Amino acid sequence: MHLAYPAVLSALLFCTGLYGVLARRNAILVLMSVELMLNAVNLNLVAFDVWLSRTAEETLHSGQALALFTIAIAAAEIGIGLAIVLAVYRNRGTSDIDKLRDTAEGHEPDGPDSDATGRALPAPQTAGEKAEATA
């Protein structure tokens, strides 16, 4: 088998995972997309290990060992990530990343009556109020 087939498949998987990380708002779907990206890296590691072992005289299988290490790290990441998502969901009632970003800063989400810092904007003045303020 040529090296191009697993490399193209790995690139497609990685791009799909990258799109999922950038486009999704649900924290669990973002974690799933990160897992997809890690699996694409694992596929590349094993494919290049097999390709290099055919050309080298010594077969160390370092790509496969790195893939196992990546799988172990990914399992720990998913366990901790899901625990954090569940704790945040219990406290906040949502796993939407945009809503969590707004509440992390200690103020309510921006509405029509607030500026970018969360402070209330002054009420608009009429022409008579402006004249009184300048007099």
N, CA, C and O atoms as a GROMACS GRO file, in nm:
protein
  540
    1MET      N    1   0.084  -0.117   0.000
    1MET     CA    2   0.000   0.000   0.000
    1MET      C    3   0.090   0.124   0.000
    1MET      O    4   0.193   0.129   0.067
    2HIS      N    5   0.048   0.222  -0.075
    2HIS     CA    6   0.124   0.347  -0.083
    2HIS      C    7   0.104   0.430   0.043
    2HIS      O    8   0.004   0.416   0.113
    3LEU      N    9   0.199   0.516   0.070
    3LEU     CA   10   0.191   0.604   0.186
    3LEU      C   11   0.085   0.712   0.168
    3LEU      O   12   0.037   0.770   0.266
    4ALA      N   13   0.050   0.740   0.044
    4ALA     CA   14  -0.044   0.849   0.017
    4ALA      C   15  -0.185   0.819   0.069
    4ALA      O   16  -0.255   0.910   0.112
    5TYR      N   17  -0.227   0.694   0.065
    5TYR     CA   18  -0.363   0.661   0.107
    5TYR      C   19  -0.388   0.692   0.255
    5TYR      O   20  -0.484   0.764   0.286
    6PRO      N   21  -0.307   0.640   0.347
    6PRO     CA   22  -0.333   0.676   0.487
    6PRO      C   23  -0.304   0.823   0.517
    6PRO      O   24  -0.366   0.880   0.607
    7ALA      N   25  -0.213   0.886   0.443
    7ALA     CA   26  -0.183   1.027   0.466
    7ALA      C   27  -0.302   1.114   0.426
    7ALA      O   28  -0.335   1.210   0.496
    8VAL      N   29  -0.365   1.082   0.314
    8VAL     CA   30  -0.483   1.159   0.270
    8VAL      C   31  -0.600   1.135   0.366
    8VAL      O   32  -0.670   1.229   0.402
    9LEU      N   33  -0.620   1.010   0.407
    9LEU     CA   34  -0.726   0.981   0.503
    9LEU      C   35  -0.701   1.053   0.635
    9LEU      O   36  -0.795   1.105   0.696
   10SER      N   37  -0.578   1.056   0.678
   10SER     CA   38  -0.543   1.127   0.801
   10SER      C   39  -0.567   1.276   0.788
   10SER      O   40  -0.617   1.339   0.881
   11ALA      N   41  -0.533   1.332   0.674
   11ALA     CA   42  -0.557   1.475   0.652
   11ALA      C   43  -0.706   1.507   0.652
   11ALA      O   44  -0.748   1.609   0.707
   12LEU      N   45  -0.786   1.421   0.591
   12LEU     CA   46  -0.931   1.441   0.591
   12LEU      C   47  -0.989   1.432   0.733
   12LEU      O   48  -1.073   1.513   0.771
   13LEU      N   49  -0.944   1.333   0.809
   13LEU     CA   50  -0.990   1.320   0.947
   13LEU      C   51  -0.950   1.442   1.031
   13LEU      O   52  -1.029   1.493   1.110
   14PHE      N   53  -0.826   1.487   1.014
   14PHE     CA   54  -0.780   1.602   1.090
   14PHE      C   55  -0.857   1.728   1.054
   14PHE      O   56  -0.894   1.805   1.142
   15CYS      N   57  -0.883   1.749   0.926
   15CYS     CA   58  -0.960   1.867   0.883
   15CYS      C   59  -1.104   1.860   0.933
   15CYS      O   60  -1.161   1.963   0.970
   16THR      N   61  -1.162   1.742   0.936
   16THR     CA   62  -1.297   1.726   0.990
   16THR      C   63  -1.298   1.759   1.140
   16THR      O   64  -1.390   1.825   1.188
   17GLY      N   65  -1.198   1.712   1.212
   17GLY     CA   66  -1.188   1.743   1.354
   17GLY      C   67  -1.164   1.892   1.379
   17GLY      O   68  -1.220   1.949   1.472
   18LEU      N   69  -1.082   1.953   1.296
   18LEU     CA   70  -1.054   2.096   1.310
   18LEU      C   71  -1.180   2.178   1.286
   18LEU      O   72  -1.206   2.275   1.357
   19TYR      N   73  -1.257   2.140   1.184
   19TYR     CA   74  -1.384   2.207   1.159
   19TYR      C   75  -1.478   2.191   1.278
   19TYR      O   76  -1.547   2.285   1.316
   20GLY      N   77  -1.481   2.073   1.337
   20GLY     CA   78  -1.567   2.049   1.452
   20GLY      C   79  -1.526   2.133   1.572
   20GLY      O   80  -1.612   2.182   1.645
   21VAL      N   81  -1.397   2.151   1.593
   21VAL     CA   82  -1.350   2.234   1.705
   21VAL      C   83  -1.386   2.380   1.683
   21VAL      O   84  -1.426   2.449   1.776
   22LEU      N   85  -1.372   2.427   1.560
   22LEU     CA   86  -1.395   2.569   1.532
   22LEU      C   87  -1.542   2.605   1.517
   22LEU      O   88  -1.582   2.717   1.547
   23ALA      N   89  -1.624   2.511   1.470
   23ALA     CA   90  -1.762   2.543   1.438
   23ALA      C   91  -1.862   2.504   1.547
   23ALA      O   92  -1.969   2.565   1.555
   24ARG      N   93  -1.832   2.408   1.628
   24ARG     CA   94  -1.928   2.359   1.726
   24ARG      C   95  -1.932   2.448   1.850
   24ARG      O   96  -1.832   2.511   1.885
   25ARG      N   97  -2.046   2.453   1.914
   25ARG     CA   98  -2.063   2.530   2.037
   25ARG      C   99  -2.087   2.441   2.157
   25ARG      O  100  -2.078   2.488   2.271
   26ASN      N  101  -2.117   2.314   2.136
   26ASN     CA  102  -2.139   2.221   2.245
   26ASN      C  103  -2.004   2.164   2.288
   26ASN      O  104  -1.925   2.120   2.205
   27ALA      N  105  -1.977   2.166   2.418
   27ALA     CA  106  -1.847   2.125   2.468
   27ALA      C  107  -1.819   1.977   2.442
   27ALA      O  108  -1.704   1.940   2.417
   28ILE      N  109  -1.919   1.893   2.447
   28ILE     CA  110  -1.899   1.750   2.423
   28ILE      C  111  -1.862   1.725   2.277
   28ILE      O  112  -1.777   1.641   2.248
   29LEU      N  113  -1.925   1.797   2.185
   29LEU     CA  114  -1.890   1.781   2.044
   29LEU      C  115  -1.749   1.834   2.016
   29LEU      O  116  -1.680   1.782   1.928
   30VAL      N  117  -1.707   1.936   2.088
   30VAL     CA  118  -1.570   1.986   2.073
   30VAL      C  119  -1.471   1.879   2.120
   30VAL      O  120  -1.368   1.857   2.056
   31LEU      N  121  -1.501   1.814   2.232
   31LEU     CA  122  -1.413   1.706   2.280
   31LEU      C  123  -1.408   1.590   2.181
   31LEU      O  124  -1.302   1.530   2.161
   32MET      N  125  -1.521   1.557   2.119
   32MET     CA  126  -1.522   1.451   2.019
   32MET      C  127  -1.438   1.490   1.897
   32MET      O  128  -1.372   1.405   1.837
   33SER      N  129  -1.440   1.617   1.861
   33SER     CA  130  -1.361   1.663   1.748
   33SER      C  131  -1.211   1.658   1.780
   33SER      O  132  -1.130   1.627   1.693
   34VAL      N  133  -1.176   1.688   1.904
   34VAL     CA  134  -1.035   1.677   1.944
   34VAL      C  135  -0.991   1.532   1.937
   34VAL      O  136  -0.878   1.504   1.895
   35GLU      N  137  -1.076   1.440   1.976
   35GLU     CA  138  -1.044   1.297   1.965
   35GLU      C  139  -1.024   1.256   1.820
   35GLU      O  140  -0.936   1.175   1.789
   36LEU      N  141  -1.105   1.310   1.731
   36LEU     CA  142  -1.090   1.279   1.589
   36LEU      C  143  -0.955   1.329   1.537
   36LEU      O  144  -0.890   1.261   1.457
   37MET      N  145  -0.913   1.446   1.582
   37MET     CA  146  -0.783   1.498   1.542
   37MET      C  147  -0.669   1.412   1.596
   37MET      O  148  -0.571   1.387   1.526
   38LEU      N  149  -0.682   1.366   1.721
   38LEU     CA  150  -0.578   1.279   1.778
   38LEU      C  151  -0.570   1.145   1.705
   38LEU      O  152  -0.461   1.090   1.686
   39ASN      N  153  -0.684   1.092   1.664
   39ASN     CA  154  -0.683   0.967   1.588
   39ASN      C  155  -0.621   0.984   1.450
   39ASN      O  156  -0.559   0.892   1.398
   40ALA      N  157  -0.637   1.102   1.391
   40ALA     CA  158  -0.571   1.129   1.264
   40ALA      C  159  -0.420   1.131   1.281
   40ALA      O  160  -0.346   1.081   1.196
   41VAL      N  161  -0.374   1.187   1.392
   41VAL     CA  162  -0.230   1.187   1.420
   41VAL      C  163  -0.181   1.044   1.443
   41VAL      O  164  -0.073   1.007   1.395
   42ASN      N  165  -0.258   0.963   1.513
   42ASN     CA  166  -0.220   0.823   1.535
   42ASN      C  167  -0.208   0.747   1.404
   42ASN      O  168  -0.116   0.667   1.386
   43LEU      N  169  -0.300   0.772   1.313
   43LEU     CA  170  -0.295   0.705   1.182
   43LEU      C  171  -0.169   0.745   1.108
   43LEU      O  172  -0.105   0.661   1.044
   44ASN      N  173  -0.132   0.872   1.115
   44ASN     CA  174  -0.008   0.917   1.051
   44ASN      C  175   0.114   0.853   1.115
   44ASN      O  176   0.206   0.811   1.045
   45LEU      N  177   0.116   0.846   1.247
   45LEU     CA  178   0.230   0.786   1.316
   45LEU      C  179   0.252   0.641   1.274
   45LEU      O  180   0.364   0.600   1.245
   46VAL      N  181   0.146   0.564   1.271
   46VAL     CA  182   0.158   0.423   1.234
   46VAL      C  183   0.192   0.408   1.087
   46VAL      O  184   0.274   0.322   1.051
   47ALA      N  185   0.132   0.489   1.000
   47ALA     CA  186   0.160   0.478   0.856
   47ALA      C  187   0.306   0.512   0.827
   47ALA      O  188   0.371   0.441   0.749
   48PHE      N  189   0.358   0.617   0.887
   48PHE     CA  190   0.497   0.652   0.862
   48PHE      C  191   0.592   0.552   0.928
   48PHE      O  192   0.702   0.530   0.877
   49ASP      N  193   0.552   0.493   1.038
   49ASP     CA  194   0.635   0.390   1.101
   49ASP      C  195   0.649   0.268   1.009
   49ASP      O  196   0.758   0.214   0.992
   50VAL      N  197   0.538   0.227   0.951
   50VAL     CA  198   0.543   0.112   0.859
   50VAL      C  199   0.625   0.147   0.736
   50VAL      O  200   0.703   0.065   0.688
   51TRP      N  201   0.608   0.268   0.685
   51TRP     CA  202   0.682   0.308   0.566
   51TRP      C  203   0.832   0.317   0.593
   51TRP      O  204   0.913   0.276   0.510
   52LEU      N  205   0.868   0.371   0.709
   52LEU     CA  206   1.010   0.383   0.742
   52LEU      C  207   1.072   0.249   0.779
   52LEU      O  208   1.192   0.227   0.757
   53SER      N  209   0.993   0.159   0.835
   53SER     CA  210   1.050   0.029   0.872
   53SER      C  211   1.082  -0.055   0.749
   53SER      O  212   1.166  -0.145   0.755
   54ARG      N  213   1.016  -0.028   0.638
   54ARG     CA  214   1.049  -0.100   0.514
   54ARG      C  215   1.183  -0.052   0.458
   54ARG      O  216   1.256  -0.130   0.397
   55THR      N  217   1.213   0.075   0.478
   55THR     CA  218   1.338   0.127   0.423
   55THR      C  219   1.455   0.109   0.519
   55THR      O  220   1.569   0.095   0.474
   56ALA      N  221   1.431   0.108   0.648
   56ALA     CA  222   1.539   0.093   0.746
   56ALA      C  223   1.565  -0.054   0.774
   56ALA      O  224   1.477  -0.138   0.757
   57GLU      N  225   1.684  -0.083   0.814
   57GLU     CA  226   1.719  -0.222   0.846
   57GLU      C  227   1.671  -0.259   0.986
   57GLU      O  228   1.637  -0.375   1.011
   58GLU      N  229   1.669  -0.164   1.076
   58GLU     CA  230   1.623  -0.189   1.213
   58GLU      C  231   1.477  -0.149   1.223
   58GLU      O  232   1.436  -0.045   1.172
   59THR      N  233   1.399  -0.232   1.289
   59THR     CA  234   1.258  -0.200   1.307
   59THR      C  235   1.234  -0.172   1.455
   59THR      O  236   1.221  -0.264   1.535
   60LEU      N  237   1.228  -0.045   1.489
   60LEU     CA  238   1.206  -0.008   1.628
   60LEU      C  239   1.059   0.010   1.661
   60LEU      O  240   1.020   0.001   1.778
   61HIS      N  241   0.977   0.034   1.561
   61HIS     CA  242   0.834   0.057   1.579
   61HIS      C  243   0.807   0.173   1.675
   61HIS      O  244   0.719   0.164   1.761
   62SER      N  245   0.883   0.279   1.661
   62SER     CA  246   0.865   0.394   1.749
   62SER      C  247   0.734   0.467   1.719
   62SER      O  248   0.675   0.527   1.809
   63GLY      N  249   0.689   0.463   1.595
   63GLY     CA  250   0.561   0.527   1.561
   63GLY      C  251   0.444   0.458   1.631
   63GLY      O  252   0.350   0.525   1.675
   64GLN      N  253   0.449   0.329   1.640
   64GLN     CA  254   0.342   0.256   1.708
   64GLN      C  255   0.346   0.281   1.858
   64GLN      O  256   0.242   0.290   1.923
   65ALA      N  257   0.466   0.292   1.913
   65ALA     CA  258   0.477   0.322   2.056
   65ALA      C  259   0.425   0.463   2.086
   65ALA      O  260   0.358   0.484   2.186
   66LEU      N  261   0.456   0.558   1.999
   66LEU     CA  262   0.403   0.694   2.017
   66LEU      C  263   0.251   0.696   2.001
   66LEU      O  264   0.183   0.773   2.070
   67ALA      N  265   0.198   0.613   1.911
   67ALA     CA  266   0.053   0.607   1.894
   67ALA      C  267  -0.014   0.554   2.022
   67ALA      O  268  -0.118   0.604   2.063
   68LEU      N  269   0.046   0.452   2.085
   68LEU     CA  270  -0.009   0.401   2.211
   68LEU      C  271  -0.002   0.507   2.321
   68LEU      O  272  -0.095   0.520   2.401
   69PHE      N  273   0.106   0.581   2.325
   69PHE     CA  274   0.120   0.690   2.423
   69PHE      C  275   0.013   0.797   2.398
   69PHE      O  276  -0.045   0.849   2.494
   70THR      N  277  -0.012   0.830   2.272
   70THR     CA  278  -0.115   0.928   2.238
   70THR      C  279  -0.254   0.879   2.277
   70THR      O  280  -0.337   0.957   2.323
   71ILE      N  281  -0.279   0.750   2.259
   71ILE     CA  282  -0.409   0.693   2.298
   71ILE      C  283  -0.428   0.703   2.448
   71ILE      O  284  -0.538   0.735   2.495
   72ALA      N  285  -0.323   0.676   2.525
   72ALA     CA  286  -0.333   0.686   2.671
   72ALA      C  287  -0.358   0.830   2.715
   72ALA      O  288  -0.439   0.854   2.804
   73ILE      N  289  -0.289   0.924   2.653
   73ILE     CA  290  -0.310   1.065   2.686
   73ILE      C  291  -0.451   1.108   2.647
   73ILE      O  292  -0.515   1.184   2.721
   74ALA      N  293  -0.500   1.062   2.533
   74ALA     CA  294  -0.635   1.098   2.488
   74ALA      C  295  -0.741   1.042   2.582
   74ALA      O  296  -0.842   1.108   2.608
   75ALA      N  297  -0.719   0.921   2.633
   75ALA     CA  298  -0.816   0.864   2.727
   75ALA      C  299  -0.822   0.945   2.856
   75ALA      O  300  -0.929   0.969   2.910
   76ALA      N  301  -0.706   0.986   2.904
   76ALA     CA  302  -0.704   1.070   3.025
   76ALA      C  303  -0.768   1.206   2.998
   76ALA      O  304  -0.840   1.259   3.083
   77GLU      N  305  -0.743   1.262   2.881
   77GLU     CA  306  -0.801   1.391   2.845
   77GLU      C  307  -0.953   1.384   2.836
   77GLU      O  308  -1.022   1.475   2.882
   78ILE      N  309  -1.004   1.278   2.779
   78ILE     CA  310  -1.150   1.264   2.768
   78ILE      C  311  -1.212   1.243   2.905
   78ILE      O  312  -1.318   1.298   2.934
   79GLY      N  313  -1.148   1.164   2.990
   79GLY     CA  314  -1.202   1.144   3.125
   79GLY      C  315  -1.210   1.273   3.204
   79GLY      O  316  -1.312   1.302   3.266
   80ILE      N  317  -1.103   1.351   3.202
   80ILE     CA  318  -1.102   1.478   3.274
   80ILE      C  319  -1.194   1.579   3.206
   80ILE      O  320  -1.266   1.654   3.273
   81GLY      N  321  -1.192   1.581   3.073
   81GLY     CA  322  -1.277   1.676   3.001
   81GLY      C  323  -1.425   1.652   3.025
   81GLY      O  324  -1.500   1.746   3.046
   82LEU      N  325  -1.467   1.526   3.022
   82LEU     CA  326  -1.608   1.496   3.048
   82LEU      C  327  -1.646   1.527   3.192
   82LEU      O  328  -1.758   1.572   3.218
   83ALA      N  329  -1.557   1.505   3.285
   83ALA     CA  330  -1.586   1.539   3.424
   83ALA      C  331  -1.604   1.690   3.439
   83ALA      O  332  -1.694   1.735   3.511
   84ILE      N  333  -1.521   1.768   3.372
   84ILE     CA  334  -1.534   1.915   3.379
   84ILE      C  335  -1.663   1.960   3.312
   84ILE      O  336  -1.733   2.046   3.365
   85VAL      N  337  -1.696   1.902   3.197
   85VAL     CA  338  -1.819   1.941   3.127
   85VAL      C  339  -1.941   1.907   3.211
   85VAL      O  340  -2.035   1.987   3.218
   86LEU      N  341  -1.942   1.790   3.275
   86LEU     CA  342  -2.056   1.754   3.359
   86LEU      C  343  -2.068   1.845   3.480
   86LEU      O  344  -2.179   1.882   3.519
   87ALA      N  345  -1.956   1.882   3.542
   87ALA     CA  346  -1.960   1.973   3.656
   87ALA      C  347  -2.009   2.111   3.615
   87ALA      O  348  -2.088   2.173   3.687
   88VAL      N  349  -1.965   2.159   3.501
   88VAL     CA  350  -2.010   2.290   3.453
   88VAL      C  351  -2.158   2.284   3.416
   88VAL      O  352  -2.232   2.379   3.444
   89TYR      N  353  -2.202   2.175   3.356
   89TYR     CA  354  -2.343   2.162   3.320
   89TYR      C  355  -2.432   2.160   3.444
   89TYR      O  356  -2.540   2.218   3.444
   90ARG      N  357  -2.386   2.094   3.549
   90ARG     CA  358  -2.465   2.092   3.673
   90ARG      C  359  -2.472   2.230   3.738
   90ARG      O  360  -2.575   2.266   3.794
   91ASN      N  361  -2.364   2.306   3.730
   91ASN     CA  362  -2.363   2.439   3.792
   91ASN      C  363  -2.432   2.544   3.708
   91ASN      O  364  -2.507   2.626   3.761
   92ARG      N  365  -2.410   2.544   3.577
   92ARG     CA  366  -2.461   2.649   3.490
   92ARG      C  367  -2.588   2.612   3.417
   92ARG      O  368  -2.665   2.700   3.377
   93GLY      N  369  -2.612   2.482   3.397
   93GLY     CA  370  -2.732   2.440   3.327
   93GLY      C  371  -2.715   2.436   3.176
   93GLY      O  372  -2.813   2.413   3.104
   94THR      N  373  -2.595   2.458   3.125
   94THR     CA  374  -2.571   2.453   2.981
   94THR      C  375  -2.428   2.410   2.954
   94THR      O  376  -2.340   2.425   3.038
   95SER      N  377  -2.408   2.355   2.835
   95SER     CA  378  -2.273   2.321   2.793
   95SER      C  379  -2.236   2.400   2.667
   95SER      O  380  -2.141   2.364   2.596
   96ASP      N  381  -2.310   2.507   2.641
   96ASP     CA  382  -2.282   2.594   2.527
   96ASP      C  383  -2.160   2.679   2.559
   96ASP      O  384  -2.157   2.750   2.660
   97ILE      N  385  -2.059   2.672   2.474
   97ILE     CA  386  -1.932   2.738   2.502
   97ILE      C  387  -1.946   2.890   2.504
   97ILE      O  388  -1.882   2.956   2.585
   98ASP      N  389  -2.028   2.946   2.415
   98ASP     CA  390  -2.045   3.092   2.413
   98ASP      C  391  -2.109   3.144   2.541
   98ASP      O  392  -2.068   3.248   2.593
   99LYS      N  393  -2.208   3.073   2.592
   99LYS     CA  394  -2.272   3.117   2.716
   99LYS      C  395  -2.179   3.101   2.835
   99LYS      O  396  -2.182   3.182   2.928
  100LEU      N  397  -2.096   2.998   2.832
  100LEU     CA  398  -2.000   2.980   2.942
  100LEU      C  399  -1.893   3.087   2.940
  100LEU      O  400  -1.845   3.127   3.045
  101ARG      N  401  -1.854   3.133   2.823
  101ARG     CA  402  -1.754   3.238   2.813
  101ARG      C  403  -1.810   3.369   2.871
  101ARG      O  404  -1.736   3.443   2.937
  102ASP      N  405  -1.937   3.397   2.849
  102ASP     CA  406  -1.997   3.519   2.902
  102ASP      C  407  -2.007   3.515   3.053
  102ASP      O  408  -1.983   3.616   3.119
  103THR      N  409  -2.043   3.401   3.110
  103THR     CA  410  -2.060   3.394   3.254
  103THR      C  411  -1.927   3.384   3.328
  103THR      O  412  -1.922   3.409   3.448
  104ALA      N  413  -1.821   3.348   3.260
  104ALA     CA  414  -1.691   3.335   3.326
  104ALA      C  415  -1.633   3.471   3.362
  104ALA      O  416  -1.548   3.480   3.451
  105GLU      N  417  -1.677   3.575   3.296
  105GLU     CA  418  -1.623   3.708   3.321
  105GLU      C  419  -1.694   3.779   3.435
  105GLU      O  420  -1.656   3.890   3.472
  106GLY      N  421  -1.796   3.718   3.491
  106GLY     CA  422  -1.862   3.774   3.608
  106GLY      C  423  -1.972   3.875   3.578
  106GLY      O  424  -2.011   3.951   3.666
  107HIS      N  425  -2.022   3.877   3.457
  107HIS     CA  426  -2.133   3.967   3.425
  107HIS      C  427  -2.230   3.896   3.333
  107HIS      O  428  -2.201   3.790   3.278
  108GLU      N  429  -2.343   3.957   3.318
  108GLU     CA  430  -2.446   3.899   3.233
  108GLU      C  431  -2.405   3.916   3.087
  108GLU      O  432  -2.322   4.001   3.054
  109PRO      N  433  -2.463   3.835   2.999
  109PRO     CA  434  -2.432   3.851   2.856
  109PRO      C  435  -2.470   3.989   2.807
  109PRO      O  436  -2.561   4.053   2.859
  110ASP      N  437  -2.397   4.034   2.705
  110ASP     CA  438  -2.421   4.167   2.651
  110ASP      C  439  -2.561   4.175   2.594
  110ASP      O  440  -2.605   4.089   2.517
  111GLY      N  441  -2.630   4.278   2.631
  111GLY     CA  442  -2.764   4.303   2.580
  111GLY      C  443  -2.765   4.437   2.510
  111GLY      O  444  -2.660   4.499   2.492
  112PRO      N  445  -2.884   4.484   2.469
  112PRO     CA  446  -2.890   4.612   2.400
  112PRO      C  447  -2.863   4.731   2.493
  112PRO      O  448  -2.830   4.839   2.445
  113ASP      N  449  -2.875   4.712   2.626
  113ASP     CA  450  -2.856   4.822   2.720
  113ASP      C  451  -2.718   4.822   2.783
  113ASP      O  452  -2.697   4.893   2.881
  114SER      N  453  -2.622   4.746   2.731
  114SER     CA  454  -2.490   4.742   2.791
  114SER      C  455  -2.384   4.754   2.684
  114SER      O  456  -2.407   4.721   2.568
  115ASP      N  457  -2.265   4.801   2.725
  115ASP     CA  458  -2.154   4.811   2.631
  115ASP      C  459  -2.070   4.684   2.638
  115ASP      O  460  -2.112   4.585   2.698
  116ALA      N  461  -1.952   4.685   2.577
  116ALA     CA  462  -1.869   4.565   2.569
  116ALA      C  463  -1.817   4.520   2.706
  116ALA      O  464  -1.785   4.402   2.723
  117THR      N  465  -1.808   4.611   2.802
  117THR     CA  466  -1.757   4.574   2.934
  117THR      C  467  -1.867   4.529   3.027
  117THR      O  468  -1.839   4.489   3.140
  118GLY      N  469  -1.993   4.534   2.984
  118GLY     CA  470  -2.103   4.489   3.068
  118GLY      C  471  -2.169   4.601   3.148
  118GLY      O  472  -2.265   4.576   3.220
  119ARG      N  473  -2.118   4.725   3.136
  119ARG     CA  474  -2.178   4.836   3.208
  119ARG      C  475  -2.299   4.887   3.133
  119ARG      O  476  -2.306   4.879   3.011
  120ALA      N  477  -2.395   4.939   3.208
  120ALA     CA  478  -2.516   4.991   3.147
  120ALA      C  479  -2.484   5.123   3.076
  120ALA      O  480  -2.410   5.207   3.127
  121LEU      N  481  -2.541   5.138   2.957
  121LEU     CA  482  -2.522   5.260   2.881
  121LEU      C  483  -2.620   5.366   2.931
  121LEU      O  484  -2.729   5.331   2.976
  122PRO      N  485  -2.583   5.494   2.923
  122PRO     CA  486  -2.677   5.598   2.964
  122PRO      C  487  -2.795   5.604   2.867
  122PRO      O  488  -2.783   5.570   2.750
  123ALA      N  489  -2.908   5.647   2.920
  123ALA     CA  490  -3.028   5.657   2.839
  123ALA      C  491  -3.009   5.767   2.735
  123ALA      O  492  -2.944   5.868   2.764
  124PRO      N  493  -3.063   5.749   2.616
  124PRO     CA  494  -3.048   5.853   2.514
  124PRO      C  495  -3.120   5.980   2.556
  124PRO      O  496  -3.227   5.974   2.617
  125GLN      N  497  -3.060   6.094   2.525
  125GLN     CA  498  -3.118   6.223   2.563
  125GLN      C  499  -3.196   6.282   2.448
  125GLN      O  500  -3.163   6.263   2.331
  126THR      N  501  -3.301   6.353   2.484
  126THR     CA  502  -3.378   6.425   2.385
  126THR      C  503  -3.312   6.559   2.360
  126THR      O  504  -3.217   6.595   2.430
  127ALA      N  505  -3.360   6.633   2.264
  127ALA     CA  506  -3.301   6.764   2.231
  127ALA      C  507  -3.316   6.859   2.347
  127ALA      O  508  -3.225   6.937   2.374
  128GLY      N  509  -3.429   6.856   2.417
  128GLY     CA  510  -3.451   6.945   2.533
  128GLY      C  511  -3.358   6.912   2.647
  128GLY      O  512  -3.309   7.002   2.714
  129GLU      N  513  -3.331   6.781   2.671
  129GLU     CA  514  -3.240   6.742   2.779
  129GLU      C  515  -3.098   6.783   2.747
  129GLU      O  516  -3.022   6.818   2.837
  130LYS      N  517  -3.060   6.777   2.618
  130LYS     CA  518  -2.927   6.819   2.581
  130LYS      C  519  -2.907   6.969   2.601
  130LYS      O  520  -2.800   7.013   2.642
  131ALA      N  521  -3.011   7.047   2.571
  131ALA     CA  522  -3.002   7.191   2.589
  131ALA      C  523  -2.992   7.228   2.736
  131ALA      O  524  -2.918   7.319   2.773
  132GLU      N  525  -3.066   7.155   2.820
  132GLU     CA  526  -3.059   7.180   2.964
  132GLU      C  527  -2.923   7.143   3.021
  132GLU      O  528  -2.873   7.211   3.111
  133ALA      N  529  -2.863   7.033   2.969
  133ALA     CA  530  -2.735   6.990   3.019
  133ALA      C  531  -2.623   7.087   2.982
  133ALA      O  532  -2.527   7.100   3.057
  134THR      N  533  -2.633   7.153   2.868
  134THR     CA  534  -2.528   7.248   2.827
  134THR      C  535  -2.548   7.383   2.889
  134THR      O  536  -2.453   7.461   2.896
  135ALA      N  537  -2.669   7.416   2.936
  135ALA     CA  538  -2.695   7.550   2.993
  135ALA      C  539  -2.648   7.563   3.135
  135ALA      O  540  -2.664   7.669   3.196
   0.00000   0.00000   0.00000
